[in-house]
């Protein structure tokens, strides 16, 4: 298999070809790895990513491994480069994602069965995706459950700061 190479199209923006989990994908240069993964049909867990917002990598769930680089960059803030080899699944990534999600859940009320969002909750969904089955941290310590009163002033939605993962 030939190594992915940068492709330049005349009259169009420059593109790069990289590998994500062994799948070659060509995207515009600078495309975040998270978007390149979507183009390759690869799902990376995420919470804070939105098409309408500039990526800022705060949730730390979209971590990936880039062959030849140290650490685990967030895929939403790392631009695609020609020849990159990206892994989205490994035992270490799975462990990191579970630990991050466990910290979020440890400061979140565990009232899923009585919550109005039960069954339609991104936090619940991603906890399942990363394989979180239990939380090792006690719920009796400091938390944000009573951070501020629920704001129901908007007729279209209710904002409960105690359920916000900050």
C-alpha positions in Angstrom: 0.0 0.0 0.0 1.4 3.4 -1.0 1.8 6.0 1.7 -0.9 8.7 1.5 0.4 11.9 -0.3 -0.8 15.4 -0.4 -3.1 16.1 -3.3 -3.4 19.5 -4.9 -6.3 20.3 -7.1 -6.1 23.2 -9.5 -8.9 25.7 -8.9 -9.8 24.1 -5.6 -8.5 24.3 -2.1 -5.6 22.1 -1.2 -6.4 18.6 0.1 -4.4 16.1 2.2 -4.7 12.4 2.4 -4.2 10.6 5.7 -5.1 7.3 7.3 -7.7 6.9 10.1 -7.8 3.4 11.5 -6.3 2.2 8.3 -8.8 4.0 6.1 -7.4 6.5 3.6 -9.3 9.7 3.5 -8.8 12.9 1.6 -10.0 16.2 3.1 -9.3 19.9 2.7 -6.0 20.8 4.4 -6.5 21.8 8.0 -9.7 19.9 8.5 -10.0 18.8 12.1 -9.3 15.0 12.6 -12.7 14.6 14.1 -14.3 15.8 10.8 -11.9 13.7 8.7 -12.9 10.7 10.8 -16.6 11.4 10.0 -15.7 11.6 6.3 -14.0 8.1 6.6 -17.1 6.7 8.4 -15.3 6.5 11.8 -17.1 7.5 14.9 -15.0 9.2 17.7 -16.8 9.9 21.0 -17.4 13.5 21.8 -19.4 15.9 23.9 -18.3 19.5 23.3 -18.1 19.4 19.5 -20.6 21.4 17.4 -20.6 22.5 13.8 -21.7 25.9 14.9 -18.8 26.5 17.4 -15.1 26.8 17.0 -13.5 23.6 18.4 -11.8 24.0 21.7 -11.2 20.5 22.9 -12.6 20.8 26.4 -14.4 17.5 26.9 -11.2 15.4 26.2 -13.3 12.5 24.9 -12.3 12.8 21.3 -8.7 11.9 22.1 -6.8 10.0 19.4 -3.3 8.6 18.8 -1.2 10.0 16.0 1.6 7.6 15.0 5.0 9.2 15.6 3.7 11.8 18.1 3.6 11.8 21.8 0.4 12.2 23.8 -3.2 12.0 22.9 -4.4 15.1 21.1 -8.1 16.0 20.9 -9.3 15.2 17.4 -11.5 18.3 17.2 -8.6 20.7 17.5 -5.9 18.8 15.6 -5.7 19.6 11.9 -5.3 16.8 9.4 -1.9 16.7 7.7 -0.7 14.8 4.7 0.5 11.3 5.6 -0.8 11.2 9.1 -1.7 7.9 10.6 -4.4 8.2 13.2 -5.8 5.6 15.6 -9.1 6.2 17.2 -9.3 3.0 19.2 -6.8 1.4 21.5 -6.9 0.0 25.0 -5.1 3.2 26.3 -7.6 5.5 24.5 -10.5 3.4 25.9 -9.2 3.7 29.4 -8.6 7.5 29.1 -12.1 8.1 27.8 -13.7 6.0 30.5 -11.8 7.9 33.2 -12.7 11.3 31.8 -16.4 10.2 31.5 -16.3 8.8 35.1 -15.1 12.3 36.3 -18.0 14.0 34.5 -20.5 11.5 35.9 -19.1 11.8 39.5 -20.3 15.4 39.5 -23.6 14.8 37.9 -26.9 13.8 39.6 -27.5 10.1 39.1 -31.3 10.6 38.5 -31.3 9.2 35.0 -34.5 7.1 35.4 -36.5 10.2 36.6 -34.8 12.7 34.3 -36.9 14.2 31.5 -33.9 13.5 29.1 -33.7 9.8 29.9 -33.3 7.9 26.6 -32.5 11.2 24.8 -29.3 12.2 26.7 -25.9 12.7 25.0 -24.1 12.2 28.3 -25.9 8.9 28.9 -25.2 7.8 25.3 -21.5 8.6 25.4 -21.1 6.9 28.8 -22.4 3.8 27.1 -20.1 4.3 24.1 -17.0 4.5 26.3 -18.0 1.5 28.4 -18.6 3.3 31.7 -20.6 0.9 33.9 -19.8 2.2 37.4 -18.4 5.3 39.1 -15.7 4.7 41.7 -16.0 8.1 43.3 -18.5 8.8 46.1 -21.3 11.2 45.5 -21.1 12.7 49.1 -18.2 15.1 48.4 -18.4 18.6 46.9 -20.3 18.8 43.7 -22.4 21.2 41.6 -25.8 19.6 42.2 -27.1 22.7 43.9 -24.9 25.2 42.0 -27.8 27.6 41.3 -31.5 27.4 41.0 -33.1 26.0 37.9 -33.8 28.7 35.3 -37.2 28.2 33.7 -37.6 31.7 32.4 -37.3 30.6 28.7 -40.5 29.1 27.3 -38.5 26.7 25.1 -36.1 25.1 27.5 -35.2 24.8 31.2 -31.6 25.2 32.3 -30.5 23.3 35.4 -27.0 24.2 36.3 -26.8 21.2 38.6 -26.9 18.9 35.5 -24.4 20.9 33.5 -21.0 19.1 33.2 -19.3 22.5 33.2 
